[in-house]
Amino acid sequence: MFHKCHNGMHQAWYIDQRGAVYPRNPLPDGRKFQIKSRMSGYRALYWAEHIGGWQFRLRIRNNMAIDNKQWWIFDTRTRSIRAFSRRNYAISNQSGYRYRIGVAAVIRQWRGENYQKVSFWGGHRRSLRNNSQKCLDVHGGRNYHNRHVIFWNCHNGANQGWFIDQTGFNFPRQPLRDGVKF
């Protein structure tokens, strides 16, 4: 409501340009998690196809939490995201391509290169960015099982949104109650 000005505390305003602050690595080192796409189906990021030079292409696929290739950990000392089953391998762009867009996202041996420093960033959809502000992007925005992942200019689209999932699968010891035929 508008009121006669008298410069009291309840009429004081200021401009805040900081915005929301998100931690770059939302989990402590060594705690395993899955990186899942914000597109429908919440497909998990995994590494598979060997493309030479100790590099493996990143893809998204239906959640199979029993597969170690879908699990990741943070390394805050090096500011990288590492494969859980191969901790000396980090998410990076393809070797030799520097910061180009459209380049395959891979995991490869940690060499301390700036291209291998990837972390979560804030926004409506959390994105994974490298040092040159290129985001991890599901190629073409197609939400297909086994679709490959690239680095692209950040635009905060659904195909660049990612979240952390630590749940995996919890299988009950006896899936049915007593007395039920199976």
N, C-alpha and C positions, 0 to 999 in steps of 0.2 A: 504494500500500500504506500502511496506517496504521502509524505508529511512535510510540514514546514522544516527547512534545513536548520540545524543547530549544531552540527559537527559532533554529535554524541557517538559513543561506541557502537550503538546499534545502527548507525548510518554509515559506518566505515566499511569500505570494500577494497579488495586488492586483486591483482591479476596473478594467477598461478600458472606458469608455463611448464612446470615439471611433468605433469601428467602422472599416470600410474607407473609405479616402479615394480618390475618383475625381477625375481632373481634369475641370473643367467643359467644357473644349474639348480633346479628346484629340489634335487635330492643330494644327499651326501655321497662322497666317493664310495665306490664299491657296491652300492645297492643296485641290484639289477632291475631293469624295467623294460617294457616294450614301448616303441614309438609307433603310435597309430595315427592314421589319416583321419581328418575331420570329415571327409566325404562319407556318404552313406555306406554302411557296411563296416566302417572302422577297420579297414585292412591294416595289417601290421607291416612295418618296414623290416626287410630281411635282406641278407646278402647271399648270393648264390653263384651264378655264372662266372667262372674264371675267365678273364679277358686278357691274361698275359701280364707279365711284369709284376707278379705278386699282388694283383688287383682283382677284386671281385665286385661285380655290378650290384647296385642296390635296386630292389624291386619292392612292390607291395603285394601282399597276398592275404588270403583268408587266414584268420587267426589259428595258429597251431602252436599253442604255448609250450608244447613238449619239445619243440624244435629249438635247439640252442642258437640257431642262426637268427632268431627273432629277438634276442635279448641283448641289452646294451648296458653300459655303465658310464658315469661321468668321471673325468679326471680333471679336477679343478686346477692342479698345478700346471698342466699343459693347455688348459682350456679346450679340451677335446672330448668327443664322445667316442668311446671304444666299444668294440665287439666283446661281449661277455665271454665267449668261448676262446677268443684270440685277443687277449688284452694288449698286445703290441700292435694291433690293427686299429686305425681310426677312420671315421667318416671323412671323406675328402672328395675333391674333384679328380677327374682322371689325370694321371701323371703326364706332365708335359704340356697341358692345356691352360695353365695359369688360371686367370679369373674369367674366362670366356663364358658366355651364356650358352645354353643348349648342350653343355658337356655332361657326359654321364657322371652321376654320383656313384662313388665306389667306396669300398674300404680298402685301405692299403697300409703297409707297414708304416709305423710312426717314424717320420724323419725330421720332425720339428719345423716343417714348412708352414708358412702362414695359411696356406690353402687347407690345412688340416685342423685349423682352429674353428670349430663350429659350436654354436651355443643357441639356446632358446631365446627368443625375443618376444616382447609383449605385443599387445594389440588385441583386436576382436578375436582373431584366430592366432594362436601362438605359432610362430614360424621358426624354422631352424636356419640360421644365417651363418655364412662364413665371414672372414674379415673384410671382404670387398662388398658386403651387403647384397650378396646373391643368395637367394633362398632355395631350399630344397623343395622341389616341385614335382608332382606326379605328371609325367609327360602328357601334354595335350589335354589335361584335365579329365582324362578318361579313367573311370573307376573300375578297371578290369582286374581280375585276378592275374597276377604275374606281370603287371604293367611296370615298365622301368621308370626310374626316378632320375631327374637331372637337376642342375643348378640353373636358375633363371632370375631375371630381375624381379624384385619383390613387388607384389601387387595386392597381397593380403586376400587372395582368393581362397576358395575352399580347398583347391588342390595344393595349396601351400600351408594349410593349417594342420598342425600336429599336436598330439597330446601324449602324456605319459600314462601308462597303465602298468601297475605292479601286480595285478591280481592273478594272472595266469589261469590255470584250471585247478579247482579243488574237487577231486573225485571222492565221493563218500565210500567208506569201506564196504558197506552193504547198501547197494543202491535201492533195494526194495525192502519194504517192511516184512516182518515174519509172516509166513503162511501164504505168500503170493507166488503163484506159479510163474516160472520164466524159462 
